[in-house]
Amino acid sequence: MGRRTRISLPVAMAMAIALVAIGPGSLPCLGQTMNYRALEEIFGEHVTTSATGSPQKVADAPVNMEIISADDIRRSGADNIPDILRFVSGIDVRRYGATNADIGIRGYNAANSPRVLVLLNGRQIYVDYHSYTAWSTVSVQPEEIRQIEVIKGPNTALYGYNATAGVINIVTMDPIFDPLNQVTLRGGNRGEQKMSAIGTAQWGDKAGLRVSASEHGSREYSTADQPRAFGPYPSHNFNRTAYAHGRAELPSGITVSAEADVTKSKQFEMTVGGYPGWTAYESDREKVGVGGATSLGYLNLNAYRNVVDFKYFAGWDCITCVGVINTLYVVQASDLAKPAVNHTVRAGLEYRNNRGNGSAYPGARFGFDVYAIDGMWHWLVTPKVALTSSVRLDHMTFSYHGPVDPLVMYSAKEYNRRPMTEPSFNESVVYKPTPDDTIRLSAARAVQAPDFYALFPEPVDPTFLVGNVAALEGSPNQKPTIIMNQGVDYDHKLPALKSSAQVSLFRQTSQAILASPGDSGIIDANRLGYAGNIGRSRALGGELGLMGENDAGWRWKTAYSLVHITDRIAVNQNLSEPNSSIDYRRGSPVHSVVLGLGRSWDKFEADIAARWQSGFDDISFGGDGTALIRTRIDDYTTVAGRLGYSPLDNVTLAATGQQLNRPRLATTAGPRTERRLIGSITLRF
Amino acid sequence: MTVLSVLALVAGVRPAAAAAAAGMDNRQVRIVAKVFNFLGKRPMPGASVVVVRGAADVAAVKAALAPMMVVEGGAGDAAGAFAVIVNSAAEAIAASRANPRVFTIGPEVGCVDTGACVLVVETQPQVSVYVSRAAASHAGIEFDTSFMMLITER
């Protein structure tokens, strides 16, 4: 945030009007402008805005949050975020491809996992078409990430629908305060090749611009290991990225920022419903913002545009490839104020315009608009007790313009369904009986909205037949999934051991679970599969962890997580063959253990991490592709390590090994994950 | 009688008792220097900082606030200074009398509680930053919004 130079209210209003007048297509989006580094140097701990929209020390945040720091990222040796998150407790990573993975928080993982909202500096990179994150479209390099903030548990009261299992916010370095100039070359087995470059230009301490670009390719996952359904697929995966982030603090006290990125990728992917495929993405995203202190508090205005062009190849070539272009515009305004010494309040407005079209929906254009209002109140009741209350109201309207096949049971009018209005809340009490102890009680109501794929009709193609389904159709009658979550956390610092311990317990219920077409079990006489709500589910679980580091350079981490799910759903009940890819109870590993040990000394860094998880079922179209198959993934252990050496201050050599313990390992119903040995050199300027 | 004096009397601050407080250690000094980066109006290079005798190690303050002119003196020497580091609330009040716009920095949280000091930094058992809203307003000191969300106001 900028300095507390006051802007008069008329100026603030003029600023807002000017932004609105520009129009959403070219509006600037506000970058996260808090000086994280300087604040961490003062308080000696991580700070965040992801819990409530207000800056907080992580220890004070009213949510269960884990921070993966820049040091953690570097020491992991990983060059993509799923591989980094694999060693975080409570997170389940299904690594379907070299650049494709799905992530669940506290269970409920699935192909194209819809429950985890992923943000880059506060803007979503989550794709609304299928409600998932295409990780290959993440444009930033690991070296330019300041921290990854993982919120375990729902937070739709701040972020809106779909932040239902948790939030992953990727916070990048500040172009003004964090100069980065470097080139990294990586190479290894399985055809691993990557080159990335990052450069920063700074103008005093008032303006900065950072740009980065990368090209990555690999031949990981041999063709022999691939599921046969619709395949075989090329083993070559690639992605290219370019990213720019600029920020300036104007003499008037106003802060302006802008971000833009483009990505292009091709990869093997397990798509929603368990359909394996060869997929291609092209994305471009822009974000601009402005903010400043006013007499009413800190006013933030930002806007961004995401365009993701997705193509699905059912087979090696584009014989039956179909695609969707998802265009999202978001405009947000918020005001953050501290009207009294123990009270912080935040008010926000948001408008989202979400549209889809493309070859999968010839002649059609559809989408939804969201109008939302939210508020947060943080009250420091006593020096040891704080209450935080966040509420949000989302109002969604839907539109469909295009043909509807006569065989489809709904009309075009019905696809322009009535609006939906849903509240969300996050309530919490944080009690700090001693400086070393924190107890956190929380309750939340979260909303998961249906996505394009589940809402709108596709053309009926008589040549298309997968299993018993000839076409996959959205349904206008779906309700949102409502998630209720209660949690209790206890954090305890152990100064004598230079460690901290955490215990978390949660209970979560999901009502009216959304299922995509083909997953709901709803198939009509014309063999058209429809999306629908399929029942309810309940999860109980928790995490137990101990982590620390000492002055001798040693660091350690150990964590156990448990999630036990009970489904009451209308699919996969007493069937010899599955009729849906959804089976949360058997599809979620119940137990997982993460261990990590590392040390830094002289010019060296050495780290090793291991994860064991219990078995689970992954349901997908395997075999000859005519039916869903339940694949049992046995419990497994995977080990990764990195050895880094910096012979000069500006040169780092590193050797990274992933899945060191097994050359090939079945971790999903997709291709087996292979051992990877990667060397890298980083030159800093 | 100044507002600060009234606040101090209301809070029952006695100069003799407050004077017993130990001065800031070097870690506190380094953190105070970092806090300067979050001021609405940062001090110009060459702006003076008065360290009241015993309030902090002058050499450490000079090192932490390198572009600024750091001098050792009494609370009454705050006239014309940007900031003054004091031993007690009473010294903070005296400094404010000499210069109502001076940024008063004290050694312990009681100084902020009384409204005599603008800023106090504690480092044990963990880093806590305290700001007196009344004293800051009186001295015309403003902080970055994000910083204010992270500290304890009194």
Chai-1 contact restraints between the chains, C-beta under 6 A:
chainA,res_idxA,chainB,res_idxB,connection_type,confidence,min_distance_angstrom,max_distance_angstrom,comment,restraint_id
A,M1,B,T145,contact,1.0,0.0,6.0,A-B,restraint_1
A,M1,B,S146,contact,1.0,0.0,6.0,A-B,restraint_2
A,R3,B,G40,contact,1.0,0.0,6.0,A-B,restraint_3
A,R3,B,D144,contact,1.0,0.0,6.0,A-B,restraint_4
A,R4,B,G40,contact,1.0,0.0,6.0,A-B,restraint_5
A,R4,B,E142,contact,1.0,0.0,6.0,A-B,restraint_6
A,R4,B,F143,contact,1.0,0.0,6.0,A-B,restraint_7
A,R4,B,D144,contact,1.0,0.0,6.0,A-B,restraint_8
A,R4,B,T145,contact,1.0,0.0,6.0,A-B,restraint_9
A,T5,B,G40,contact,1.0,0.0,6.0,A-B,restraint_10
A,M34,B,S146,contact,1.0,0.0,6.0,A-B,restraint_11
A,A38,B,N37,contact,1.0,0.0,6.0,A-B,restraint_12
A,E41,B,K34,contact,1.0,0.0,6.0,A-B,restraint_13
A,I42,B,I31,contact,1.0,0.0,6.0,A-B,restraint_14
A,I42,B,K34,contact,1.0,0.0,6.0,A-B,restraint_15
A,F43,B,V127,contact,1.0,0.0,6.0,A-B,restraint_16
A,G44,B,V127,contact,1.0,0.0,6.0,A-B,restraint_17
A,S54,B,M149,contact,1.0,0.0,6.0,A-B,restraint_18
A,P55,B,S146,contact,1.0,0.0,6.0,A-B,restraint_19
A,P55,B,M149,contact,1.0,0.0,6.0,A-B,restraint_20
A,P55,B,L150,contact,1.0,0.0,6.0,A-B,restraint_21
A,A293,B,T145,contact,1.0,0.0,6.0,A-B,restraint_22
A,Y298,B,T145,contact,1.0,0.0,6.0,A-B,restraint_23
A,K338,B,M148,contact,1.0,0.0,6.0,A-B,restraint_24
A,V341,B,R133,contact,1.0,0.0,6.0,A-B,restraint_25
A,V341,B,E153,contact,1.0,0.0,6.0,A-B,restraint_26
A,P435,B,P125,contact,1.0,0.0,6.0,A-B,restraint_27
A,P435,B,Q126,contact,1.0,0.0,6.0,A-B,restraint_28
